Amino acid sequence: MKILLLEDNPADAGLIKTLLERAGILSEFAVAADKSEFIEAITKNSFDVILADHRLPQFSSVEALKIIKDKNMDVIFILVTGTVSEEFAVSIIQQGADDYLLKNNLNRLPAAIIQSIERRKMQLAKKLAEEELKTSREQLRQLFFHTQNIREEERARIAREIHDELGQQLTGLKMDVFWLNKKLNPVDAEVKEKIAGMIGLIDSTVRSVRKISSDLRPGILDDLGLIAALDWQSSEFEKRTEIECKFHSETNEQNFEKDLATNIFRIFQETLTNVARHAQATKINSMLEQDNEMIVLTINDNGKGFDQKQIPKKNTLGIIGMGERAMMMGGELKINSTPGKGTTTILKVPLRIETTPLKN
């Protein structure tokens, strides 16, 4: 073990060296008596432990510790001094020292060094574990992001096929039924009534196809942009649930980046779905606005609200997914709710604009 002793008293330096040799934890030992020798020693050599007296001529342990921190050196720093106040001892530990002891209790020094080493090992193990956890979480977020992108692409493909292929086939079928209806004898009332029912069924199926297609991927989001899509979704939600749903935009339509627009729209959809399922609300007000370089979506309902402390105890995968979407965009999602006073969901994400123009 390489140890540097910051000490201007040769007798104390010799005593400490002898003590460490007897304890069997000393391999290399260097002494610095002032600031210049200290800086020269740590510049030319690497040390495992620094033992520092508090007061030296025109230098102190506090200054030595600051130099160590400024150089970002990974070394154990222990104060070994004649006398200091309890307040100072606490202060230097808070500044980064590993331990301190008085010279009249040097027998504790070997144990203090070993304990400091063990603490450093534990801290390093904890840091590595935290870094691995952080890496794992980032990998999971990237996987979530990749999965969401694939899901959106697949939704868009299925929506196009349903709308184009199935929609065209139903239109062709309806035209054939109209043709048959014209060729029938006018006296075949029962047959004509049956055909009218078929035409009604085809019309109903066409509407279902359009609804399924728009639920998968609303074409308005790609054709007219985010603001128009949010406004359309509000109207559709009100029609289906009979919950008053008003949307207002404080920002002009911009060519938002596709992923940004998609994720904001999906969070809006999920929030409305949660309101319909759980809130027992009669009114929803939402607003999209720009705050400097941030896009802010606020959704407020007058429902029954909930105790936010209960969220971790419930199955809240929808909320977790919304939060992950927000994090993917470099933003944040906040949900504020109080029982009996409704819920407010606030999404804040950095503004990102596409360089290509919107479709006409």
Buried (B, 14 or more C-beta within 10 A) or exposed (E): BBBBBBBBBEEBBEBBBEBBEEBEBBEEBBBBBEBEBBBEBBEEEEBBBBBBBBBBEEBBBBBBBEBBEEEEEEBBBBBBBEEBEEEBBEEBEEEEBBBBBBBEEBEEBBEBBEBBBEEBEEEEEEEEEEEEEEEEEEEEEEEBBEEBEEEBEEBBEBBBEBBEEBBEEBEEBBEEBEEEBEEEEEEEEEEBEEBEEBBEEBEEBBEEBBEBBBEBBBBBBBEBBBBBBBBBBBEBBBEEBEBBBEBBBEBEEBBBBBBBBBBBBBBBBBBBEBBBEEBEBEBBBBBBEBEEEBBBBBBBBBBBBBEEEEEEEEEBEEBEBBBBBBBBBEBEBEBEBEEEEBBBBBBBBEBBEBEEEBEE
